Amino acid sequence: MLRHCEQKLGIKVGESTRDGRIFLKREEECLAACAGAPMMVVNGHYHEHLDIVKMDQILDALK
């Protein structure tokens, strides 16, 4: 999932998009949400049970 996110945004962990709107802070081993994995946190909001389609929808909404 992380690799897909990096490819879609064209950046690596620790980098920002050219416009500075999106920053991939870091990869976490545990976010205390095992039941919702795979998941990610965006602006403090947990997005759970992710697949590539859901991740793309979330990332597209940020642009």
N, CA, C and O atoms as a Maestro MAE file, in Angstrom:
{
 s_m_m2io_version
 :::
 2.0.0
}

f_m_ct {
 s_m_title
 :::
 protein
 m_atom[252] {
  # First column is atom index #
  i_m_mmod_type
  r_m_x_coord
  r_m_y_coord
  r_m_z_coord
  i_m_residue_number
  s_m_chain_name
  s_m_pdb_residue_name
  s_m_pdb_atom_name
  i_m_atomic_number
  :::
  1 25 0.826 -1.185 0.000 1 A "MET " " N  " 7
  2 3 0.000 0.000 0.000 1 A "MET " " CA " 6
  3 2 0.876 1.258 0.000 1 A "MET " " C  " 6
  4 15 0.607 2.215 -0.726 1 A "MET " " O  " 8
  5 25 1.912 1.239 0.813 2 A "LEU " " N  " 7
  6 3 2.801 2.399 0.861 2 A "LEU " " CA " 6
  7 2 3.456 2.633 -0.493 2 A "LEU " " C  " 6
  8 15 3.535 3.770 -0.957 2 A "LEU " " O  " 8
  9 25 3.919 1.578 -1.120 3 A "ARG " " N  " 7
  10 3 4.579 1.721 -2.429 3 A "ARG " " CA " 6
  11 2 3.622 2.305 -3.461 3 A "ARG " " C  " 6
  12 15 4.015 3.137 -4.279 3 A "ARG " " O  " 8
  13 25 2.372 1.869 -3.421 4 A "HIS " " N  " 7
  14 3 1.376 2.414 -4.348 4 A "HIS " " CA " 6
  15 2 1.186 3.910 -4.082 4 A "HIS " " C  " 6
  16 15 1.122 4.710 -5.016 4 A "HIS " " O  " 8
  17 25 1.099 4.272 -2.830 5 A "CYS " " N  " 7
  18 3 0.939 5.675 -2.450 5 A "CYS " " CA " 6
  19 2 2.118 6.503 -2.962 5 A "CYS " " C  " 6
  20 15 1.927 7.584 -3.519 5 A "CYS " " O  " 8
  21 25 3.324 5.998 -2.773 6 A "GLU " " N  " 7
  22 3 4.518 6.698 -3.259 6 A "GLU " " CA " 6
  23 2 4.477 6.853 -4.776 6 A "GLU " " C  " 6
  24 15 4.782 7.925 -5.299 6 A "GLU " " O  " 8
  25 25 4.105 5.800 -5.478 7 A "GLN " " N  " 7
  26 3 4.056 5.860 -6.941 7 A "GLN " " CA " 6
  27 2 2.988 6.833 -7.417 7 A "GLN " " C  " 6
  28 15 3.232 7.621 -8.330 7 A "GLN " " O  " 8
  29 25 1.830 6.787 -6.819 8 A "LYS " " N  " 7
  30 3 0.735 7.668 -7.233 8 A "LYS " " CA " 6
  31 2 1.094 9.137 -7.027 8 A "LYS " " C  " 6
  32 15 0.793 9.982 -7.870 8 A "LYS " " O  " 8
  33 25 1.740 9.432 -5.901 9 A "LEU " " N  " 7
  34 3 2.083 10.819 -5.587 9 A "LEU " " CA " 6
  35 2 3.418 11.256 -6.178 9 A "LEU " " C  " 6
  36 15 3.695 12.452 -6.272 9 A "LEU " " O  " 8
  37 25 4.241 10.294 -6.573 10 A "GLY " " N  " 7
  38 3 5.553 10.623 -7.133 10 A "GLY " " CA " 6
  39 2 6.547 11.088 -6.089 10 A "GLY " " C  " 6
  40 15 7.476 11.833 -6.404 10 A "GLY " " O  " 8
  41 25 6.364 10.655 -4.843 11 A "ILE " " N  " 7
  42 3 7.271 11.022 -3.754 11 A "ILE " " CA " 6
  43 2 7.542 9.801 -2.887 11 A "ILE " " C  " 6
  44 15 6.856 8.785 -2.991 11 A "ILE " " O  " 8
  45 25 8.541 9.914 -2.040 12 A "LYS " " N  " 7
  46 3 8.896 8.863 -1.086 12 A "LYS " " CA " 6
  47 2 8.564 9.338 0.329 12 A "LYS " " C  " 6
  48 15 8.304 10.521 0.547 12 A "LYS " " O  " 8
  49 25 8.573 8.412 1.282 13 A "VAL " " N  " 7
  50 3 8.352 8.761 2.686 13 A "VAL " " CA " 6
  51 2 9.353 9.845 3.082 13 A "VAL " " C  " 6
  52 15 10.541 9.742 2.776 13 A "VAL " " O  " 8
  53 25 8.871 10.874 3.759 14 A "GLY " " N  " 7
  54 3 9.713 11.989 4.174 14 A "GLY " " CA " 6
  55 2 9.750 13.124 3.166 14 A "GLY " " C  " 6
  56 15 10.432 14.124 3.387 14 A "GLY " " O  " 8
  57 25 9.026 12.982 2.061 15 A "GLU " " N  " 7
  58 3 9.009 14.010 1.017 15 A "GLU " " CA " 6
  59 2 7.611 14.606 0.870 15 A "GLU " " C  " 6
  60 15 6.620 14.039 1.330 15 A "GLU " " O  " 8
  61 25 7.560 15.769 0.213 16 A "SER " " N  " 7
  62 3 6.299 16.446 -0.092 16 A "SER " " CA " 6
  63 2 6.082 16.480 -1.594 16 A "SER " " C  " 6
  64 15 7.028 16.398 -2.377 16 A "SER " " O  " 8
  65 25 4.815 16.602 -1.982 17 A "THR " " N  " 7
  66 3 4.521 16.814 -3.395 17 A "THR " " CA " 6
  67 2 5.066 18.183 -3.790 17 A "THR " " C  " 6
  68 15 5.345 19.021 -2.933 17 A "THR " " O  " 8
  69 25 5.211 18.399 -5.079 18 A "ARG " " N  " 7
  70 3 5.794 19.666 -5.559 18 A "ARG " " CA " 6
  71 2 5.040 20.889 -5.055 18 A "ARG " " C  " 6
  72 15 5.641 21.921 -4.754 18 A "ARG " " O  " 8
  73 25 3.719 20.765 -4.966 19 A "ASP " " N  " 7
  74 3 2.925 21.906 -4.501 19 A "ASP " " CA " 6
  75 2 2.904 22.031 -2.974 19 A "ASP " " C  " 6
  76 15 2.345 22.985 -2.432 19 A "ASP " " O  " 8
  77 25 3.522 21.056 -2.284 20 A "GLY " " N  " 7
  78 3 3.615 21.102 -0.831 20 A "GLY " " CA " 6
  79 2 2.342 20.729 -0.093 20 A "GLY " " C  " 6
  80 15 2.290 20.823 1.134 20 A "GLY " " O  " 8
  81 25 1.324 20.311 -0.815 21 A "ARG " " N  " 7
  82 3 0.038 19.996 -0.174 21 A "ARG " " CA " 6
  83 2 0.032 18.652 0.533 21 A "ARG " " C  " 6
  84 15 -0.683 18.479 1.519 21 A "ARG " " O  " 8
  85 25 0.822 17.690 0.045 22 A "ILE " " N  " 7
  86 3 0.816 16.351 0.631 22 A "ILE " " CA " 6
  87 2 2.222 15.985 1.067 22 A "ILE " " C  " 6
  88 15 3.174 16.101 0.294 22 A "ILE " " O  " 8
  89 25 2.346 15.539 2.319 23 A "PHE " " N  " 7
  90 3 3.622 15.121 2.884 23 A "PHE " " CA " 6
  91 2 3.462 13.707 3.421 23 A "PHE " " C  " 6
  92 15 2.602 13.450 4.264 23 A "PHE " " O  " 8
  93 25 4.295 12.785 2.931 24 A "LEU " " N  " 7
  94 3 4.283 11.416 3.457 24 A "LEU " " CA " 6
  95 2 5.186 11.395 4.673 24 A "LEU " " C  " 6
  96 15 6.405 11.284 4.550 24 A "LEU " " O  " 8
  97 25 4.591 11.499 5.834 25 A "LYS " " N  " 7
  98 3 5.346 11.652 7.070 25 A "LYS " " CA " 6
  99 2 6.224 10.446 7.370 25 A "LYS " " C  " 6
  100 15 7.445 10.570 7.466 25 A "LYS " " O  " 8
  101 25 5.606 9.287 7.515 26 A "ARG " " N  " 7
  102 3 6.394 8.092 7.820 26 A "ARG " " CA " 6
  103 2 5.507 6.856 7.751 26 A "ARG " " C  " 6
  104 15 4.278 6.933 7.761 26 A "ARG " " O  " 8
  105 25 6.172 5.732 7.682 27 A "GLU " " N  " 7
  106 3 5.481 4.453 7.756 27 A "GLU " " CA " 6
  107 2 5.483 4.022 9.213 27 A "GLU " " C  " 6
  108 15 6.518 4.068 9.878 27 A "GLU " " O  " 8
  109 25 4.334 3.608 9.707 28 A "GLU " " N  " 7
  110 3 4.203 3.173 11.096 28 A "GLU " " CA " 6
  111 2 3.952 1.677 11.137 28 A "GLU " " C  " 6
  112 15 3.218 1.135 10.311 28 A "GLU " " O  " 8
  113 25 4.564 1.019 12.098 29 A "GLU " " N  " 7
  114 3 4.309 -0.404 12.266 29 A "GLU " " CA " 6
  115 2 2.982 -0.642 12.968 29 A "GLU " " C  " 6
  116 15 2.289 -1.615 12.674 29 A "GLU " " O  " 8
  117 25 2.625 0.242 13.895 30 A "CYS " " N  " 7
  118 3 1.395 0.040 14.661 30 A "CYS " " CA " 6
  119 2 0.693 1.377 14.893 30 A "CYS " " C  " 6
  120 15 1.294 2.339 15.370 30 A "CYS " " O  " 8
  121 25 -0.589 1.411 14.547 31 A "LEU " " N  " 7
  122 3 -1.418 2.580 14.825 31 A "LEU " " CA " 6
  123 2 -2.586 2.201 15.742 31 A "LEU " " C  " 6
  124 15 -3.577 2.925 15.840 31 A "LEU " " O  " 8
  125 25 -2.446 1.054 16.407 32 A "ALA " " N  " 7
  126 3 -3.457 0.552 17.349 32 A "ALA " " CA " 6
  127 2 -4.825 0.393 16.692 32 A "ALA " " C  " 6
  128 15 -5.857 0.667 17.306 32 A "ALA " " O  " 8
  129 25 -4.819 -0.050 15.442 33 A "ALA " " N  " 7
  130 3 -6.076 -0.262 14.712 33 A "ALA " " CA " 6
  131 2 -5.998 -1.546 13.898 33 A "ALA " " C  " 6
  132 15 -6.379 -1.575 12.728 33 A "ALA " " O  " 8
  133 25 -5.505 -2.599 14.524 34 A "CYS " " N  " 7
  134 3 -5.301 -3.877 13.818 34 A "CYS " " CA " 6
  135 2 -6.567 -4.378 13.139 34 A "CYS " " C  " 6
  136 15 -6.506 -4.921 12.036 34 A "CYS " " O  " 8
  137 25 -7.703 -4.203 13.782 35 A "ALA " " N  " 7
  138 3 -8.960 -4.705 13.223 35 A "ALA " " CA " 6
  139 2 -9.343 -3.989 11.932 35 A "ALA " " C  " 6
  140 15 -10.155 -4.497 11.159 35 A "ALA " " O  " 8
  141 25 -8.762 -2.811 11.694 36 A "GLY " " N  " 7
  142 3 -9.087 -2.044 10.496 36 A "GLY " " CA " 6
  143 2 -8.021 -2.079 9.429 36 A "GLY " " C  " 6
  144 15 -8.120 -1.368 8.429 36 A "GLY " " O  " 8
  145 25 -7.006 -2.892 9.623 37 A "ALA " " N  " 7
  146 3 -5.883 -2.935 8.685 37 A "ALA " " CA " 6
  147 2 -6.301 -3.548 7.352 37 A "ALA " " C  " 6
  148 15 -7.200 -4.387 7.303 37 A "ALA " " O  " 8
  149 25 -5.647 -3.130 6.278 38 A "PRO " " N  " 7
  150 3 -4.664 -2.049 6.215 38 A "PRO " " CA " 6
  151 2 -5.346 -0.688 6.349 38 A "PRO " " C  " 6
  152 15 -6.496 -0.508 5.949 38 A "PRO " " O  " 8
  153 25 -4.620 0.248 6.913 39 A "MET " " N  " 7
  154 3 -5.189 1.568 7.176 39 A "MET " " CA " 6
  155 2 -4.132 2.648 7.088 39 A "MET " " C  " 6
  156 15 -2.937 2.361 7.032 39 A "MET " " O  " 8
  157 25 -4.584 3.903 7.075 40 A "MET " " N  " 7
  158 3 -3.671 5.041 7.111 40 A "MET " " CA " 6
  159 2 -4.374 6.181 7.828 40 A "MET " " C  " 6
  160 15 -5.599 6.203 7.947 40 A "MET " " O  " 8
  161 25 -3.578 7.123 8.302 41 A "VAL " " N  " 7
  162 3 -4.109 8.305 8.965 41 A "VAL " " CA " 6
  163 2 -3.831 9.504 8.071 41 A "VAL " " C  " 6
  164 15 -2.694 9.730 7.654 41 A "VAL " " O  " 8
  165 25 -4.876 10.268 7.780 42 A "VAL " " N  " 7
  166 3 -4.756 11.472 6.959 42 A "VAL " " CA " 6
  167 2 -5.378 12.617 7.744 42 A "VAL " " C  " 6
  168 15 -6.567 12.594 8.061 42 A "VAL " " O  " 8
  169 25 -4.566 13.613 8.053 43 A "ASN " " N  " 7
  170 3 -5.046 14.776 8.811 43 A "ASN " " CA " 6
  171 2 -5.771 14.359 10.091 43 A "ASN " " C  " 6
  172 15 -6.801 14.933 10.445 43 A "ASN " " O  " 8
  173 25 -5.223 13.354 10.780 44 A "GLY " " N  " 7
  174 3 -5.774 12.906 12.045 44 A "GLY " " CA " 6
  175 2 -6.967 11.967 11.938 44 A "GLY " " C  " 6
  176 15 -7.498 11.529 12.959 44 A "GLY " " O  " 8
  177 25 -7.397 11.651 10.723 45 A "HIS " " N  " 7
  178 3 -8.550 10.765 10.522 45 A "HIS " " CA " 6
  179 2 -8.086 9.383 10.083 45 A "HIS " " C  " 6
  180 15 -7.307 9.256 9.138 45 A "HIS " " O  " 8
  181 25 -8.564 8.348 10.769 46 A "TYR " " N  " 7
  182 3 -8.214 6.968 10.424 46 A "TYR " " CA " 6
  183 2 -9.055 6.499 9.238 46 A "TYR " " C  " 6
  184 15 -10.281 6.603 9.256 46 A "TYR " " O  " 8
  185 25 -8.390 5.988 8.218 47 A "HIS " " N  " 7
  186 3 -9.050 5.372 7.063 47 A "HIS " " CA " 6
  187 2 -8.692 3.896 7.116 47 A "HIS " " C  " 6
  188 15 -7.527 3.525 6.975 47 A "HIS " " O  " 8
  189 25 -9.699 3.055 7.321 48 A "GLU " " N  " 7
  190 3 -9.457 1.631 7.563 48 A "GLU " " CA " 6
  191 2 -9.971 0.755 6.426 48 A "GLU " " C  " 6
  192 15 -10.713 1.201 5.551 48 A "GLU " " O  " 8
  193 25 -9.544 -0.522 6.472 49 A "HIS " " N  " 7
  194 3 -9.939 -1.539 5.485 49 A "HIS " " CA " 6
  195 2 -9.636 -1.061 4.066 49 A "HIS " " C  " 6
  196 15 -10.468 -1.187 3.168 49 A "HIS " " O  " 8
  197 25 -8.450 -0.519 3.879 50 A "LEU " " N  " 7
  198 3 -8.070 0.057 2.593 50 A "LEU " " CA " 6
  199 2 -7.757 -1.000 1.545 50 A "LEU " " C  " 6
  200 15 -7.282 -2.095 1.847 50 A "LEU " " O  " 8
  201 25 -8.039 -0.633 0.319 51 A "ASP " " N  " 7
  202 3 -7.539 -1.330 -0.854 51 A "ASP " " CA " 6
  203 2 -7.053 -0.220 -1.791 51 A "ASP " " C  " 6
  204 15 -7.152 0.961 -1.458 51 A "ASP " " O  " 8
  205 25 -6.541 -0.591 -2.933 52 A "ILE " " N  " 7
  206 3 -5.972 0.410 -3.847 52 A "ILE " " CA " 6
  207 2 -7.026 1.430 -4.278 52 A "ILE " " C  " 6
  208 15 -6.737 2.625 -4.341 52 A "ILE " " O  " 8
  209 25 -8.225 0.982 -4.570 53 A "VAL " " N  " 7
  210 3 -9.292 1.885 -5.016 53 A "VAL " " CA " 6
  211 2 -9.634 2.898 -3.927 53 A "VAL " " C  " 6
  212 15 -9.729 4.094 -4.203 53 A "VAL " " O  " 8
  213 25 -9.819 2.433 -2.704 54 A "LYS " " N  " 7
  214 3 -10.135 3.344 -1.594 54 A "LYS " " CA " 6
  215 2 -8.998 4.327 -1.353 54 A "LYS " " C  " 6
  216 15 -9.233 5.513 -1.121 54 A "LYS " " O  " 8
  217 25 -7.756 3.828 -1.409 55 A "MET " " N  " 7
  218 3 -6.614 4.705 -1.202 55 A "MET " " CA " 6
  219 2 -6.567 5.790 -2.280 55 A "MET " " C  " 6
  220 15 -6.326 6.958 -1.977 55 A "MET " " O  " 8
  221 25 -6.793 5.406 -3.522 56 A "ASP " " N  " 7
  222 3 -6.794 6.383 -4.611 56 A "ASP " " CA " 6
  223 2 -7.879 7.436 -4.405 56 A "ASP " " C  " 6
  224 15 -7.645 8.616 -4.662 56 A "ASP " " O  " 8
  225 25 -9.048 7.033 -3.952 57 A "GLN " " N  " 7
  226 3 -10.134 7.986 -3.703 57 A "GLN " " CA " 6
  227 2 -9.741 8.989 -2.623 57 A "GLN " " C  " 6
  228 15 -10.010 10.183 -2.755 57 A "GLN " " O  " 8
  229 25 -9.115 8.516 -1.576 58 A "ILE " " N  " 7
  230 3 -8.677 9.397 -0.485 58 A "ILE " " CA " 6
  231 2 -7.616 10.369 -0.984 58 A "ILE " " C  " 6
  232 15 -7.699 11.569 -0.723 58 A "ILE " " O  " 8
  233 25 -6.626 9.857 -1.698 59 A "LEU " " N  " 7
  234 3 -5.550 10.712 -2.201 59 A "LEU " " CA " 6
  235 2 -6.068 11.708 -3.225 59 A "LEU " " C  " 6
  236 15 -5.647 12.865 -3.226 59 A "LEU " " O  " 8
  237 25 -6.974 11.280 -4.099 60 A "ASP " " N  " 7
  238 3 -7.533 12.189 -5.104 60 A "ASP " " CA " 6
  239 2 -8.326 13.314 -4.452 60 A "ASP " " C  " 6
  240 15 -8.335 14.436 -4.959 60 A "ASP " " O  " 8
  241 25 -8.988 13.031 -3.343 61 A "ALA " " N  " 7
  242 3 -9.765 14.054 -2.641 61 A "ALA " " CA " 6
  243 2 -8.868 15.109 -1.997 61 A "ALA " " C  " 6
  244 15 -9.329 16.215 -1.714 61 A "ALA " " O  " 8
  245 25 -7.605 14.790 -1.764 62 A "LEU " " N  " 7
  246 3 -6.671 15.739 -1.157 62 A "LEU " " CA " 6
  247 2 -6.146 16.755 -2.154 62 A "LEU " " C  " 6
  248 15 -5.673 17.823 -1.764 62 A "LEU " " O  " 8
  249 25 -6.223 16.437 -3.417 63 A "LYS " " N  " 7
  250 3 -5.619 17.301 -4.442 63 A "LYS " " CA " 6
  251 2 -6.478 18.493 -4.763 63 A "LYS " " C  " 6
  252 15 -6.108 19.312 -5.604 63 A "LYS " " O  " 8
  :::
 }
 m_bond[251] {
  # First column is bond index #
  i_m_from
  i_m_to
  i_m_order
  :::
  1 1 2 1
  2 2 3 1
  3 3 4 2
  4 3 5 1
  5 5 6 1
  6 6 7 1
  7 7 8 2
  8 7 9 1
  9 9 10 1
  10 10 11 1
  11 11 12 2
  12 11 13 1
  13 13 14 1
  14 14 15 1
  15 15 16 2
  16 15 17 1
  17 17 18 1
  18 18 19 1
  19 19 20 2
  20 19 21 1
  21 21 22 1
  22 22 23 1
  23 23 24 2
  24 23 25 1
  25 25 26 1
  26 26 27 1
  27 27 28 2
  28 27 29 1
  29 29 30 1
  30 30 31 1
  31 31 32 2
  32 31 33 1
  33 33 34 1
  34 34 35 1
  35 35 36 2
  36 35 37 1
  37 37 38 1
  38 38 39 1
  39 39 40 2
  40 39 41 1
  41 41 42 1
  42 42 43 1
  43 43 44 2
  44 43 45 1
  45 45 46 1
  46 46 47 1
  47 47 48 2
  48 47 49 1
  49 49 50 1
  50 50 51 1
  51 51 52 2
  52 51 53 1
  53 53 54 1
  54 54 55 1
  55 55 56 2
  56 55 57 1
  57 57 58 1
  58 58 59 1
  59 59 60 2
  60 59 61 1
  61 61 62 1
  62 62 63 1
  63 63 64 2
  64 63 65 1
  65 65 66 1
  66 66 67 1
  67 67 68 2
  68 67 69 1
  69 69 70 1
  70 70 71 1
  71 71 72 2
  72 71 73 1
  73 73 74 1
  74 74 75 1
  75 75 76 2
  76 75 77 1
  77 77 78 1
  78 78 79 1
  79 79 80 2
  80 79 81 1
  81 81 82 1
  82 82 83 1
  83 83 84 2
  84 83 85 1
  85 85 86 1
  86 86 87 1
  87 87 88 2
  88 87 89 1
  89 89 90 1
  90 90 91 1
  91 91 92 2
  92 91 93 1
  93 93 94 1
  94 94 95 1
  95 95 96 2
  96 95 97 1
  97 97 98 1
  98 98 99 1
  99 99 100 2
  100 99 101 1
  101 101 102 1
  102 102 103 1
  103 103 104 2
  104 103 105 1
  105 105 106 1
  106 106 107 1
  107 107 108 2
  108 107 109 1
  109 109 110 1
  110 110 111 1
  111 111 112 2
  112 111 113 1
  113 113 114 1
  114 114 115 1
  115 115 116 2
  116 115 117 1
  117 117 118 1
  118 118 119 1
  119 119 120 2
  120 119 121 1
  121 121 122 1
  122 122 123 1
  123 123 124 2
  124 123 125 1
  125 125 126 1
  126 126 127 1
  127 127 128 2
  128 127 129 1
  129 129 130 1
  130 130 131 1
  131 131 132 2
  132 131 133 1
  133 133 134 1
  134 134 135 1
  135 135 136 2
  136 135 137 1
  137 137 138 1
  138 138 139 1
  139 139 140 2
  140 139 141 1
  141 141 142 1
  142 142 143 1
  143 143 144 2
  144 143 145 1
  145 145 146 1
  146 146 147 1
  147 147 148 2
  148 147 149 1
  149 149 150 1
  150 150 151 1
  151 151 152 2
  152 151 153 1
  153 153 154 1
  154 154 155 1
  155 155 156 2
  156 155 157 1
  157 157 158 1
  158 158 159 1
  159 159 160 2
  160 159 161 1
  161 161 162 1
  162 162 163 1
  163 163 164 2
  164 163 165 1
  165 165 166 1
  166 166 167 1
  167 167 168 2
  168 167 169 1
  169 169 170 1
  170 170 171 1
  171 171 172 2
  172 171 173 1
  173 173 174 1
  174 174 175 1
  175 175 176 2
  176 175 177 1
  177 177 178 1
  178 178 179 1
  179 179 180 2
  180 179 181 1
  181 181 182 1
  182 182 183 1
  183 183 184 2
  184 183 185 1
  185 185 186 1
  186 186 187 1
  187 187 188 2
  188 187 189 1
  189 189 190 1
  190 190 191 1
  191 191 192 2
  192 191 193 1
  193 193 194 1
  194 194 195 1
  195 195 196 2
  196 195 197 1
  197 197 198 1
  198 198 199 1
  199 199 200 2
  200 199 201 1
  201 201 202 1
  202 202 203 1
  203 203 204 2
  204 203 205 1
  205 205 206 1
  206 206 207 1
  207 207 208 2
  208 207 209 1
  209 209 210 1
  210 210 211 1
  211 211 212 2
  212 211 213 1
  213 213 214 1
  214 214 215 1
  215 215 216 2
  216 215 217 1
  217 217 218 1
  218 218 219 1
  219 219 220 2
  220 219 221 1
  221 221 222 1
  222 222 223 1
  223 223 224 2
  224 223 225 1
  225 225 226 1
  226 226 227 1
  227 227 228 2
  228 227 229 1
  229 229 230 1
  230 230 231 1
  231 231 232 2
  232 231 233 1
  233 233 234 1
  234 234 235 1
  235 235 236 2
  236 235 237 1
  237 237 238 1
  238 238 239 1
  239 239 240 2
  240 239 241 1
  241 241 242 1
  242 242 243 1
  243 243 244 2
  244 243 245 1
  245 245 246 1
  246 246 247 1
  247 247 248 2
  248 247 249 1
  249 249 250 1
  250 250 251 1
  251 251 252 2
  :::
 }
}
